Amino acid sequence: MLRTRFTDLVGCTVPLQLAAMPGVGTPELVAAVAGAGGLGMIGLPQIPAPAIVSILDGLAATTRGTFGMNFLIPFLDRAALEVAAPRARVVEFFYGPPDRDLVRAARSGGALVSWQVGSRDEALEAVDAGCDLVVAQGNEAGGHVRGELGLLRVLSEVLDAVGEVPVVAAGGIGSAREVAGALAAGASAVRVGTRFVAAVESGAHPEYVRSLVEARAEDTVLTDVFSVGWDAPHRVLRSAIEAARAFPGEVVGEAEWGGEKRPVARFSAELPTRETTGEVRAMALYAGQSVGAVRQVRPAREIVAELVGGAEELLLEAAPAIGAS
C-alpha cells in the first residue's frame, strides 16, 4: 500500500481522509472508511458534549481503524472539543483563522491537530499555531469552500510554504487518477467527500444520492444561495438552486438532527439526510466537481479500494515512463 508522511503520522494504512459531512458522515460511514485503512472523520456541529462522548466511544468500540472529529469554527463548542480530543486521533478545524489556543486545547487532550485552509497564508498561520498537518482545499470542493484557487495551485503554494508538515489535498477528488495526481504533486493524502455521499453507509437522502449519480462536473456551481444558517460560499448542484428559487413557500421540508425535528427553510445551508422530508431537490445538494465519478451506490470499503488501489497502479505505471523521459 501507499505509505506517506500522513499514514505514518496518523496511523492509517492508506493516504485517504473522509471529508467530515454532518448528517451524511454517519458513524457507520466513518467506521467503514477507518476499517478500510483511511482516516474516518465525523462532524457533529450543535450536538451536546454528552452525546458526542457516546458517539465517539461507540466508534472506538466499532472499529480498530483511525478516526477523527471536525469542528466548524462558526459553530464551535469548547465543551465538545474537550471531550473529543482524548477520544479522536485527529481533531480538525475549518472555516476560521488558525487559533493557537484551540490547537493547544486539542493537543493537550492527546489529539493530532489539522486545519483545513484555502490559501498559502492560512496554511502558514496553521503551522505557526502548532498544527500537525494541513488540509489544502481547492475551490472544486463540494460543500463550503474556504479559498478562491483551484486545487493544484493552492496545493503547490501550500507545499512550498509548510516544509515537512504533511499536506492533505482536498477539492474535486473522486477518481483514482485524481488521487494519483494529487499524490504525485506532493500531497501526503487526499480528502474525499462527494464520492462517499453515495456510499451504502451514507446518511444522505436517497433523492440527493440519485441527483449526484445523474450529475456531471459542469452541473455544479460555486454560490452563496444556500446561506440561511451559515452565510459562506459553497458548491452545490445547479439544479438545487433552480428548484429552490422556483419553490413557492419559505419552508421546503422538515429535518431531524440530534433527535429533534425542525423545519428546513428555503435556502437553508442544511443538506437532506435520510430523515429529511419535503422537497429534497430544492435543498442544499452539495457536490464537488468530482461528482462525475459518482456512478452508483457502493460500500465505502470498495470506494476506498478503488481510489487508492487504482492510484497506486497508476503511479507505478507512470514511474518508468517519467524516469525514461
Buried (B, 14 or more C-beta within 10 A) or exposed (E): EBEBBBBEBBEBBBBBBBBBBBBBBBBBBBBBBBBBBBBBBBBBBEBEBEBBBEBBEEBEEBBEBBBBBBBBBBBBBEEBBBBBBEBBBBBBBBBBEBBEEBBEBBBEBEBBBBBBBBBBEBBBBBBEBBBBBBBBBBBBBBBBBBBEBBBBBBBBBBBEBBEEBBBBBBBBBBBBBBBBBBBBBEBBBBBBBBBBBBBBBBBBBEBBBBBBEEBEBEBBBBBEBBBBBBEBBBBBBBBBBEBBEEBEEEEBBEBBBEEEEEEBBBBBBBBBBBEBBBBBBBBBBBBBBBBBBBEEBBBBBEBBBBBBBBBBEBBEEEEEEEEEE
